[in-house]
């Protein structure tokens, strides 16, 4: 069967709001596994947080700002802040991985540190992602993730995450050149694409025409389609369908709405059309997905779930 990350909540700019286990500590760290008989993917999204992932077994496919890569066991990736990215299973391959997501504010112990070491490397002219392996300087990042998940002290897990994150960021600062301040044309292009992507996210439950999506980015229909192909390898219509399926899964797993109610709530013309599309994308019917969801995936969170009032 297929697994899709259930909830991707977003800000007004379309960026994901990561749901931290401890809402007073902006980090999310998980060890995850899915089997070779499962189809797994996280749809295209972006967030302010830095994302570091290390594949410890199997394979995982990533797409970052329109560039695709397959990670094998012993390899990893560091995705920079606000980059459009997704990941999905490789057909017939299992995957186990460590993933740590941290908000850049945790690295900013002072305004000087933020302006000198953090902010310059987060901008649109900096790296989109780093491929990590055991054979160059990026091995330090993999080793920090490995230490974090295999030898951290649960009594001080947040401090261990901070320590590992500072070591990782220090390594990146020592090996990546600081970019120039001038905005690159590519960054302006991504901004246009994000505007159109956000339009779909805000209107997916409605009938949408290509000209309306293009107008959201102030471009023509041809350029609109070209940008979707470039950054998510889909047409605008294909992305709309993927997003509708994503939102339907949130309703399948978090509500008791009927299949018919979900189909109309997510923009499908009928329950039969929704079920057919869902089966084509996810490998099973919506009803079966809802029934099997509880046994679909194994996860271990470094930070236990904690509820706090205030922030």
N, C-alpha and C positions, 0 to 999 in steps of 0.2 A: 504494500500500500504506500501511499504518499503522505509525507508529513510536511506541514507548513507552519512556520512560527505563527502563533495564533494572533497576537495583538501587536500591531505597530501603530502606536499613537503618535500624533504629529503636532508640531507647533504651527503657527500661522504661516511660516515660510516653507512649510512642507517637510522640515527635518523631523526625524524621529525623536521622541522623548523616551529615552531608555528608562525602563522600569527597574530601578535599582532595588536589590533585596533590602538594603538599609537605606531608606530615603534621605538620611542625613549624611550618607557617605556615597559620593557619586562614582561608584564602580560596580561592575557586574562581572563575575568570574565563574565560569562553568566548565565542567568536564562533561562531554556529551558523546553518545555512541548511537549509531543506527546500523541495522543489518544490511546485507547485500540484497535482500528481497524488498527493501523499502526505497521509495522515491522521496527524497527530502529536498526542500529548497526554502531559502529565505528570499523573498521578492526584493526588487530594487528599492532602495531607501537610502537616506543619508542622515547623519547625526553629527552633533558637535564633538562627540567623544572619539578618542583614538581607539582603534580596534586591533588587537594582536592575537593571532590564531596560530596554533602549532598542531599539525597533523601527526598523531602518534601511531596511527595504524590506518591502512587503506588509502583512499583518495578523496579529494574534494575539489570541485570546480568553483572558481571565483571569477567575478566580473567587476572591474573597478573603472569607472569613467569610460566604459566602452571597450576596455582591454581585458581579454580573457586569459586565464592561466589555470592549469590543473596542478594542485599540490599533492605530492606523494608523501608517504610516511617519512618522517625526519625533516620535512620542509614546513615552512610557514609563511605568513604574510602579515605586514603591518599596514593597515589602511589609515590614511591621514584623515583629519577632521573635515567634515562636510563633503566627502567624496561619495558619489553615487556608487553603490555596490550591492551585490547580491551573491549568494553562494548556493550551490546545489550538488546533489549526489552525482557520482559518475555511474552510469548504468551497470548493474551487476557487481558493484564494488561497495564494501562496507566502509565505514569511517568512524574513527575515534579521534577526538581532538580536545585540546585545551584552548579556551578563549577567554581573554581578559579585555574588558572595555572600561576605559577610565576617562572621566571628563578632564579636559586640560586645566581647569581651575585648581585641581588638586596638585598640579605641578608648580603653581604660581605662589610661592611662599612670600613674595614681595612684588611690588610693581616693577622693580628693577629686573628681577628674574623673569617675569612675564615678558617685558619688552625686549630683553636681551637674548633669552634662550628659548622661549616658548612661542610667542606670537609670530616671529618671523618665519618659523618652520611650519606654521599652520596655514599660511596664506595660499592663494590660488596659484602662485608661481613656484611653490615648493613641491616636493614629491607627492604624487598621488598614492603610491604604495611602495613598499619595499618587500622584495622576495627574500625569505630567510632560509639559510641552510647551514650546514656544519663546516663549510669549507672556506668561509671568509669572515669578516668582522661581525656579520650578523649572527654568528653562532652565540655571541654573548646574549642576545635577545632570547634565543631559544632556551639557553641554559637558565636564564632568569625565570622564564615561564615554567620550565621543568621543576626548578627548585620551589617555586611558589605553590605548584599543585601537589608536589610530592613530599615536601619537607617543611611546609609552613606551620607555624604554631597557632592552633585554633583559638588560643587564649588572647592572641594579639593579631588576628588575621588582617585587620585593616592596616595595621602598621607594616605587616609583611607585604601587603599589596602596594603600599606607598613606597617602601624600600625598593621593591622590584621595579616599580614604574619609574622612579628616579634613576635607577641604574640603566634601564632601557633608554630613557630619554637622554641621559648623559652620553651613552654610546652613539646614539643618532646624531647628537650635536657635534661629536668629535669626528664624525665621518661623512656628514652631509654639509655641503656648502650653503651658507645663508643666501637666500634668493634676493633678487633686486626688488625694489618696492613697486615698480611700474606694473600696471595690470596688463597681463598678456591677452591677446585676442581670444585664445581658447577659454580663458576664465569667463569672458563676457558671453561666449557662446554657450557655456554650461549654464550660466544664469538664465539665458533665454530658454534653454531646455527645461530647467527646473520650473520655470513659470508655467510652461505647458503641462508638465507632469503634475504640478499642483492643481491645475485646472481640472484634470481628470480625477484626481483624488477628491476634489470638492464637489464634483458633479457626476460621479460614476453611476449614481442611481437614476439618472435622467437619460433621455435620448440625447446623444452628443454627435454633432457633425464635425468633420475634419476641419472645416473653416473656422469653427468656434475654438477648437484646440489651437490652431495656428494663430488666431487673433490674440489669444492669451499671451503669446510670445512676440506679438507684433511682427510676424513673418508670414510668408506665403505658404500654401499647402505643400508645395514641393520641398521647401527647406524644412518645414515641420517634420515631414516623413523622413527626410535625410538625417535629421538630428536624433530622432528616435532610433533609427537603424544604427547610428553611430554609437549612442550611449547605452542602449539596452538591447540592441540586436533584435528589435521588434518594430513593427509598424505601430502608429498610435492606436489603431483599432485592437491589435493584439495585446498591447499593454493595458488597454481598457478592460479587456476580457480577463486578463491575469489579475488585475486589481479587483474586479468584481468577485472573482473566485476567492481571493484573499479575504475580502470583507465578509463573504458568505461563511467562510470557515470560522471567523470570529463569532458569528451568530450561531453556527452549529455547535460550537464548543462552550459558549458562554450563556446561551439562552435556551429556552424550551420552545422556541418558535417552530412552526411546522415548515416542511420543505417548501410548500407553496408560498407561505409568508416570506421566507427567506429569499426565494427567487425574485419576487416582486420588489422586496426591500433593497436588493442589490442591482436592480436595473435589467433583469432578464424578462423577456416577453411572456414566458410561461414556465411552469414547473418542469415540463418535459424538456424544453430547451436548456434550462439550467442543469438538469440531471445529465443530459447528454454531454454538455460542455464540461461539467465537473468530471464525469467518467473519463473523457478524452484527456484531460489535463492531469488528473489525480490517480487514475487507475482503479477507481472504485466509485460507487454511488455516494451521494451525500449522506444517506442513511447509514451506510456501512462505515463511512468515515466517522460519523458521530458515535457509532457503537464501539468501534475499535480504537478510538483515540487514546484511551487510558493505558493501553498496552503497546503504544507505538514507538516509544523511545525511552532511552535511559539517560538520566541527567543527574549530576552531582554539583551542588552550588557551594563554593568556598565560603560565601557569606550567608549565614542563615537568614531566613525571612524574619524581618523585624518590623514592627509597627510603631511609629512615633507620631506624635501630634506636634505640628510645627515643622520648621525647616531651618 
